[in-house]
Amino acid sequence: MSYTHTVTIPLAWTEAVQRTRDALAEQGFGVLSEIDIRATFAAKLGPEAADALGDYLILGACNPSLASQALAAEPSLGALLPCNVVVRRGQDATETTIEAIDPQTMVQLSSNPAVREIADDAGTRLRAALAFLRGAGTP
């Protein structure tokens, strides 16, 4: 089982990040956290490590309704939230890759049938966001 849904689009970094935020919002997800891995590498490991990685942002996306249902069904699922969405682009790349966690990963860790339904809904929404990006990213 793959643990992410992925799309690669021919958009510049800044535009890809903004369109990713817009696509997530269209599907009811807000961004609760943002981790700039490149900046962290630059600060902690030096500019060479940051340059080797390229642009790399982790967005902690959350659909409050789905999160509420998931936590009501199984409070320990909070350890797996929010849904991480990675926006990454290598130093010399001409395209940007966006990867969203496959919520079915949660199903593999839980025997609760309610979790499967919630993961199905979240997965449908995340795939729709990526499909929007794929459509928006093509000329």
C-alpha positions as CSV (number, residue, x, y, z in Angstrom):
1,M,0.0,0.0,0.0
2,S,1.3,3.4,-0.9
3,Y,1.0,5.9,1.9
4,T,0.6,9.1,-0.2
5,H,-1.3,10.4,-3.1
6,T,1.0,12.4,-5.4
7,V,0.8,14.8,-8.2
8,T,3.6,16.6,-10.0
9,I,2.7,19.9,-11.7
10,P,4.6,22.4,-13.9
11,L,4.2,25.3,-11.6
12,A,6.8,27.6,-10.0
13,W,7.3,27.1,-6.2
14,T,5.3,30.1,-4.9
15,E,2.3,29.4,-7.2
16,A,2.3,25.7,-6.4
17,V,2.2,26.5,-2.7
18,Q,-0.6,29.0,-3.0
19,R,-2.7,26.7,-5.3
20,T,-2.1,23.8,-2.9
21,R,-3.5,26.0,0.0
22,D,-6.5,27.0,-2.3
23,A,-7.2,23.4,-3.3
24,L,-7.2,22.2,0.3
25,A,-9.5,25.0,1.4
26,E,-11.9,24.1,-1.4
27,Q,-12.2,20.7,0.1
28,G,-12.7,22.0,3.6
29,F,-9.2,21.7,4.9
30,G,-7.4,24.5,6.8
31,V,-3.7,24.6,7.4
32,L,-3.0,24.3,11.1
33,S,0.8,24.1,10.8
34,E,3.5,24.9,8.3
35,I,7.0,23.4,8.6
36,D,9.6,24.9,6.2
37,I,12.1,22.0,6.1
38,R,14.5,23.9,3.8
39,A,14.8,26.8,6.3
40,T,15.2,24.4,9.2
41,F,18.0,22.6,7.3
42,A,19.7,25.9,6.5
43,A,19.5,27.0,10.1
44,K,20.6,23.7,11.7
45,L,22.7,21.9,9.1
46,G,23.9,24.7,6.9
47,P,23.1,26.1,3.4
48,E,24.6,23.1,1.6
49,A,22.0,20.8,3.2
50,A,19.2,23.1,2.4
51,D,20.3,23.5,-1.2
52,A,20.7,19.7,-1.6
53,L,17.1,19.3,-0.4
54,G,15.5,22.2,-2.4
55,D,12.2,23.7,-1.4
56,Y,10.3,21.5,1.0
57,L,7.2,22.5,2.9
58,I,5.0,20.4,5.1
59,L,1.5,21.7,5.6
60,G,-0.6,20.3,8.4
61,A,-4.0,20.2,6.9
62,C,-7.2,19.6,8.9
63,N,-10.8,19.3,8.0
64,P,-12.4,20.2,11.4
65,S,-15.6,18.2,10.8
66,L,-13.6,15.0,9.9
67,A,-11.2,15.5,12.7
68,S,-14.0,15.9,15.2
69,Q,-15.6,12.6,13.9
70,A,-12.3,10.8,14.0
71,L,-11.4,11.9,17.6
72,A,-14.9,11.0,18.8
73,A,-14.6,7.5,17.3
74,E,-11.0,7.0,18.5
75,P,-9.3,9.7,20.6
76,S,-5.8,8.2,20.1
77,L,-6.1,9.1,16.4
78,G,-4.9,12.6,17.4
79,A,-1.4,11.2,17.2
80,L,-1.9,10.9,13.4
81,L,-3.5,14.3,12.8
82,P,-3.3,16.7,11.0
83,C,-3.1,15.2,7.5
84,N,0.3,16.1,6.2
85,V,0.6,17.6,2.7
86,V,4.1,18.0,1.3
87,V,5.0,20.5,-1.3
88,R,8.5,19.9,-2.6
89,R,10.7,21.0,-5.5
90,G,14.3,20.0,-6.1
91,Q,16.9,22.7,-6.6
92,D,17.0,22.5,-10.4
93,A,13.5,21.1,-10.9
94,T,11.1,22.5,-13.4
95,E,8.1,21.0,-11.7
96,T,6.7,20.9,-8.1
97,T,5.5,17.7,-6.4
98,I,2.6,17.7,-4.0
99,E,2.0,14.6,-1.8
100,A,-0.8,14.1,0.6
101,I,-1.0,11.4,3.2
102,D,-3.4,8.6,2.3
103,P,-5.9,8.5,5.2
104,Q,-6.2,4.8,4.7
105,T,-3.0,4.6,6.6
106,M,-5.1,5.2,9.7
107,V,-7.4,2.3,8.8
108,Q,-4.4,0.0,8.9
109,L,-3.8,1.0,12.5
110,S,-7.4,0.9,13.8
111,S,-10.1,-1.8,13.8
112,N,-12.8,0.8,14.4
113,P,-15.3,0.8,11.4
114,A,-16.1,4.5,11.9
115,V,-12.4,5.3,11.2
116,R,-12.7,3.6,7.8
117,E,-15.7,5.8,6.8
118,I,-13.9,9.0,7.9
119,A,-10.7,8.0,6.2
120,D,-12.7,7.3,3.0
121,D,-14.2,10.8,3.1
122,A,-10.8,12.4,3.9
123,G,-9.1,10.5,1.1
124,T,-11.8,11.5,-1.4
125,R,-11.3,15.1,-0.5
126,L,-7.5,15.0,-0.6
127,R,-7.6,13.3,-4.0
128,A,-10.0,15.9,-5.3
129,A,-7.6,18.6,-4.1
130,L,-4.8,17.0,-6.0
131,A,-6.9,16.5,-9.1
132,F,-7.7,20.3,-8.9
133,L,-4.0,21.0,-8.8
134,R,-3.3,18.7,-11.7
135,G,-5.9,20.5,-13.8
136,A,-4.7,23.9,-12.7
137,G,-1.1,23.1,-13.3
138,T,-1.4,22.2,-16.9
139,P,-1.3,24.9,-19.6
